[in-house]
Amino acid sequence: MGEEPAAQVQLLRSQKTKLLEILSADPDFVLQHADSRFLLSPGGYQQVKSCRIPSEKVTELLDHIIQRGAEAVQGFLELLKERALQETFPMLTDVQVNTQSPGRKQTSKRKRPPEAQEVISFKKPCNNGSVLVKEKQLMSVARAIGKSWREIGRMALDIPTVKLEQIEEDHSTHVERVFAMLRYWRTCQREKATAAQLHSLLSHNDWALPPESIDFLLETD
């Protein structure tokens, strides 16, 4: 019994890097859900909310939860398993959030190095046989998209204007804004967010990108 609270805190610490990458796509969504469960102190909520950069907001949130102790950590781990969070951040399915029930799945995950887990999750085929688009690919695409990124976001990726304005406000550089837009698209599309699908969306109509800048999306490892 005495070891379990420490195990919960240690588990959240071990997943911080992966959670930072996943939850930065929409940190305010996570913050509001965490606050609705009273996982943050009033002062902690205001401190997290005041952060302007998504990654810093998630870092502040996770650190605050950990500092509040095992009860807050357990509540946050349970929150990550909720349907609303899983649907908004589909990559959460690859994050270990259980400290008990060491069954087959958890045992097999513990035997795998974290690096292997990430490679396996990114290379997991979708229903149509394609592979989910990777972070590195999204960054390469972000560098290829110019000033028309908002048009591409609205017309090609079907992202609401309000979300694009929020992204523009939260990120200071052009590449960061485009990368955040692409990550948001991937989060929304879930299993449909394949490299081939992104290539198809960016290859048509007036916003079509030069083939040489996105054809790498069609390459298979």
N, C-alpha and C positions, 0 to 999 in steps of 0.2 A: 504493500500500500504506500509506504513512504517513498518508493522509487518512482511511482507513476507520475506524480506532478513534475518531477525533474525530467522524466522521459518526454512528457508533453512539450515542455519548454525547449528541450534539446531537439525534438522533432521539428518544431517551427523554425528554430535557428538553422537547422540543416537544409531546410527548404527555402530559405530567404531569397537566394539568388534566382531560383526558378520562379518563385512567386512574384518577385520584382519584375521579371520579364513579362509574365502573363498579366498581372493586375494593372500594370502601367497603361494598358490599352484603355481603361476607363476607371481610374482610381476613385472618382467621386461616387460611382455606383457602389463600390466596396465600402467606402467610408460611411455612406448613409445606411447601408445594411448593418454595418458594425455598430453604428450609433443607435440604431433601432433596437439592438440587443443589449444596450447599455454596457458595451465592452470598453468604452473609453470614458475617461473622466471629462467633465465639462471643459476644463482647461486644455486637456489633451486633444479634444475634438477641435477646438478653435486653433490650436497649434498646427494640427495636421491640415485642416481646411485652408489655412493661410498659405500653405506651400503652393507655388505656382507651377513648378515643373512636375509632371506626372510621376517620374521615377523617384523624386525626392518625397513626394506625398506618400507613395507606397512605403518607402523606407521609413519615414517618420511614423506611419501607421503601425508597421510591423514592430518597430522598436518600442513604441508605446504599449502595444499589446503585451510584448514580452516583459516589459518592466512592471506591468500590473500583476504579473504572476500567473500561476497555473490555472486558476479559474478563468481568467480572461483568455488565456491561450486555448484552453479546451473549448470555450465558447466560439472562438474564432475558427478553430479546426472544424467544429460542427457546422459553422456558417459556410465554409468552403465546400461542404458536401450538399448544401441546399440546391434544389433544382434551378432556382433563379440564377445562382452563381455559376453552376455548371453549364447552363445554356448561354450565359453571357460570355463566359471564358471556357470554351470547350477544351482548351489545353490543360485545364485543371484535372482532367481525368488521368493525366500522366503523373500527377503529384501525389505522393504518399501522405495521407492525413490521418491514418489510423495508428494508435499506439497499442491497441489490444488486438485480440483475435488473430494470433499469428498463424493464419491458415496458409493454404498453398500459395495464393497470390502474393501475400506479404512476404512469405519466406523466400519466394523466387526473386522478388524485387530486391530483398536485402542481399542476396548473393550476387546481384549484378552491380557493377560499379555505376555511379551516377552518370558517367559519360556514356556508358553503354545504353542506359535507360533512355537518354535523350536521343541518341542515334536511332534506336529502335522506334521511338515514338514518331520521329520526323519521317522515317522511311516507311511507316505503316501505310499500306495501300488503302485507298478509299474504295467505296463500292464499285466505282467504274474502273478500278485498276490503276488509277493515277496516284501520284504521291503528293502529300500535302506540301505546300510551298514553304520554304525555309526562311528563317530570319535573314540569312546572308543573301538569299535571292531577293528578298524584299528591299534590302538596302541597295543592291545593285540596280534594281528597277527605280528606286527613289532618286538615284543619281542621274538616271536617264530622263526623268520627267522635268520639264521646264516650267515656265510661268503659267502654263495652262493647267496646272495641277488641280485647281478648283473645278474647272470644267470637267476634267477627267473624273474627279471624285463624284460630281453630281450625275454626269451623263453615263459614264462607263461603269462606275462602281456602285452607283445608286446610293450614295451617302448624302444624308440630309444637309442642307446649307447650314443649319444651326450647328451641327457637329463639326463641319469644316471651319466655321468661325471660331468654335471652341479650340480646335486643334491649332489654328493660327495664333490664337491668344496664348496658348500654353507653351508653344515652342518658338524659339527665337530665330532659328536658321531655316532656310528653305528645305534642305535635305531632311532635317528632323521633322518638319511639318509633313512632307510627303511620306516619309517612313511611318509616321504615326497614322496617317490616313490609310496606308496599305495594311498596317497591323490591325486597324479597326475593321477594315474590310475582311481580313482573315478571321477575326473573332466572330463577326456576324455570319459569315458563310459556313463556319465550322467544317464539316466533312467535305463541303463543296469547294473549299479554298485550296484547289490544286494549282500547281505551277502551270499546267496546260490551260486551265480555265482562266487564270490571270492573263496568260499570253493571248488567249482568244479575245478577251475583253479589251485589251490594249492594242489590238491589231486592226480594228475596224473604224469606219466613219472618220470624221474630221480630226479626231484626237489621236489617230493611229500613230504609234511610235515607230521609228526606223527599225526594220527587222533586226539589224545587227546589234541593236541595244537590248533586245528582249528575247532573241532566239535561244539564248542559253536556258530559258525556262523549259524548253522542249527536250533538253538533254537529259538522259537517264544515266544514273550512276551504275 
